Amino acid sequence: MKLVIVGCNPTESAVRVGHYYAGRGNEFWPILFGGRVIPEPFDYHDDKRVIEFGVGLTDLVKKPTKSPDELSRQDFAEGRIVLSQKLEEFSPHVVAFNGRQAYEQFAQRKCKFGLQKELLYGARVYVLPLTGGAEGKGKPEKLRHFRKLAQLVAKTEKGREAGPAAALGT
């Protein structure tokens, strides 16, 4: 798996329709394509197709809410354990967190958008601006981060083909 994108938790509307990023006004799908992470456009109805491109989708917490603010410390603690197990099992090359809150709750520390210094189960880590909310970033800024993510995934793939030391940038 090239890339796993981790959201904070699903919205009630996404769970109701049974698809990732199905909320009204969520720019995830157009930005995923516009940022060159996937080579063709589609929307939440075809969310399972991302696996064709080596991309997986998951959430830190699987409990649906209207807002992540409704989640408890216990929800996040349990989510950290489950997500860690998934990442260890699937060994993606890059892990991207959709929104700072998802990463900060997972890592239990503050962060900035972009590439993080630490590896996570051998994977490079990138924190994206939240696609379903403002988080202080407009669409052009979100697209810029998704393009950087796509470049990181491509670079990591080339590095893995060249050998383990190249993949880590050493």
ZIQUIQUI-V104059 format. One record per residue. N is the residue number from 1. RES is the residue in one letter. PHI is phi in degrees with one decimal (NA if undefined). PSI is psi as a letter, one per 30 degrees, with the letter a starting at -180 (none if undefined). D_CENTER is the distance of its C-alpha to the mean C-alpha in Angstrom with 2 decimals. Layout:
BEGIN
((N;RES;PHI;PSI;D_CENTER) (N;RES;PHI;PSI;D_CENTER))
END
This chain:
BEGIN
((1;M;NA;k;13.06) (2;K;-75.2;e;11.79) (3;L;-145.7;k;8.01) (4;V;-120.5;k;5.74) (5;I;-104.3;k;2.28) (6;V;-110.9;j;3.57) (7;G;-90.7;l;5.72) (8;C;-72.1;e;9.05) (9;N;-163.3;l;11.33) (10;P;-74.7;l;12.67) (11;T;-80.7;l;15.36) (12;E;-61.0;e;18.81) (13;S;-67.5;e;19.11) (14;A;-64.9;e;16.09) (15;V;-67.3;e;17.69) (16;R;-58.8;e;21.06) (17;V;-91.6;f;20.28) (18;G;78.2;g;18.18) (19;H;-140.5;k;15.18) (20;Y;-69.4;k;11.55) (21;Y;53.5;h;11.40) (22;A;-95.4;g;15.19) (23;G;-66.9;k;16.23) (24;R;-61.6;k;18.83) (25;G;84.3;f;17.89) (26;N;-78.4;k;14.12) (27;E;-89.2;g;13.57) (28;F;-52.4;e;10.23) (29;W;-65.6;e;12.25) (30;P;-63.2;e;14.73) (31;I;-73.6;e;12.44) (32;L;-59.5;e;10.42) (33;F;-75.2;e;14.01) (34;G;-61.0;f;15.56) (35;G;-85.3;g;13.25) (36;R;69.4;g;14.37) (37;V;-75.4;e;11.19) (38;I;-122.0;k;13.24) (39;P;-84.8;f;17.06) (40;E;-144.9;l;18.19) (41;P;-79.7;k;17.61) (42;F;-157.2;l;17.17) (43;D;-121.0;a;16.18) (44;Y;-61.0;f;15.04) (45;H;-60.6;f;18.28) (46;D;-107.7;g;17.18) (47;D;-56.8;f;13.62) (48;K;-68.1;f;14.86) (49;R;-69.2;f;15.67) (50;V;-58.7;f;12.28) (51;I;-62.3;f;13.50) (52;E;-58.7;f;16.38) (53;F;-105.4;g;14.37) (54;G;76.3;g;12.93) (55;V;-114.2;k;9.44) (56;G;-115.0;l;8.51) (57;L;-123.0;k;6.91) (58;T;-156.2;a;7.64) (59;D;-131.9;l;8.27) (60;L;-64.8;e;9.78) (61;V;-123.7;k;12.94) (62;K;-89.6;f;14.24) (63;K;-77.8;j;17.00) (64;P;-75.2;k;17.07) (65;T;-144.6;l;18.38) (66;K;-72.3;e;19.21) (67;S;-145.3;k;17.49) (68;P;-60.7;f;15.54) (69;D;-63.1;f;18.78) (70;E;-81.4;f;20.49) (71;L;-81.4;k;18.79) (72;S;-95.3;l;21.04) (73;R;-59.2;e;20.84) (74;Q;-62.9;e;21.59) (75;D;-57.7;e;18.63) (76;F;-68.0;e;16.28) (77;A;-61.8;e;18.53) (78;E;-65.2;e;18.41) (79;G;-62.5;e;14.63) (80;R;-60.1;e;14.46) (81;I;-65.1;e;16.94) (82;V;-64.7;e;15.44) (83;L;-64.0;e;11.92) (84;S;-58.1;e;13.93) (85;Q;-63.1;e;16.03) (86;K;-63.4;e;13.42) (87;L;-65.4;e;11.98) (88;E;-65.5;e;15.65) (89;E;-69.3;e;16.67) (90;F;-90.1;f;14.33) (91;S;45.4;h;14.24) (92;P;-67.0;l;11.39) (93;H;-80.1;e;12.33) (94;V;-135.5;k;9.11) (95;V;-117.8;k;6.20) (96;A;-115.3;k;3.63) (97;F;-99.1;k;3.73) (98;N;-83.9;i;4.47) (99;G;109.6;k;7.99) (100;R;-64.6;e;10.35) (101;Q;-59.8;e;11.65) (102;A;-60.6;e;8.91) (103;Y;-69.0;e;9.27) (104;E;-62.8;e;12.95) (105;Q;-71.2;e;13.64) (106;F;-72.3;e;12.26) (107;A;-81.2;f;14.02) (108;Q;58.6;h;16.79) (109;R;-158.6;l;17.31) (110;K;-72.1;l;16.86) (111;C;-150.6;l;14.82) (112;K;-111.5;l;14.74) (113;F;-65.0;l;12.20) (114;G;109.5;a;11.78) (115;L;-68.6;k;12.25) (116;Q;-95.1;l;13.23) (117;K;-71.8;e;16.49) (118;E;-78.8;k;15.80) (119;L;-92.6;l;14.66) (120;L;-126.1;j;13.05) (121;Y;53.3;h;15.14) (122;G;84.1;f;15.92) (123;A;-97.1;k;12.47) (124;R;-70.4;l;11.77) (125;V;-123.4;k;9.22) (126;Y;-128.7;k;7.97) (127;V;-105.2;k;7.59) (128;L;-98.4;l;7.35) (129;P;-65.4;k;9.97) (130;L;-60.1;k;9.51) (131;T;-82.1;f;10.24) (132;G;-93.5;g;12.36) (133;G;-153.1;l;14.53) (134;A;-69.6;e;16.41) (135;E;43.2;g;15.26) (136;G;76.6;g;17.98) (137;K;-125.8;k;16.43) (138;G;-88.7;l;17.86) (139;K;-59.0;e;16.69) (140;P;-60.1;e;18.06) (141;E;-68.0;e;16.18) (142;K;-62.6;e;12.80) (143;L;-59.2;e;13.93) (144;R;-60.1;e;14.99) (145;H;-67.3;e;11.69) (146;F;-67.4;e;10.10) (147;R;-66.4;e;13.36) (148;K;-63.5;e;13.11) (149;L;-61.8;e;9.82) (150;A;-59.1;e;11.83) (151;Q;-64.9;e;14.74) (152;L;-62.8;e;13.18) (153;V;-61.5;e;12.22) (154;A;-62.3;e;15.79) (155;K;-63.9;e;17.39) (156;T;-64.4;e;15.99) (157;E;-63.8;e;17.24) (158;K;-62.5;e;20.56) (159;G;-64.0;e;20.85) (160;R;-67.9;e;20.46) (161;E;-67.6;e;23.13) (162;A;-80.2;f;25.32) (163;G;135.9;l;25.03) (164;P;-60.8;e;23.26) (165;A;-65.2;e;24.54) (166;A;-66.2;e;23.36) (167;A;-63.1;e;19.75) (168;L;-90.0;g;19.72) (169;G;75.5;g;21.41) (170;T;-105.4;none;24.67))
END
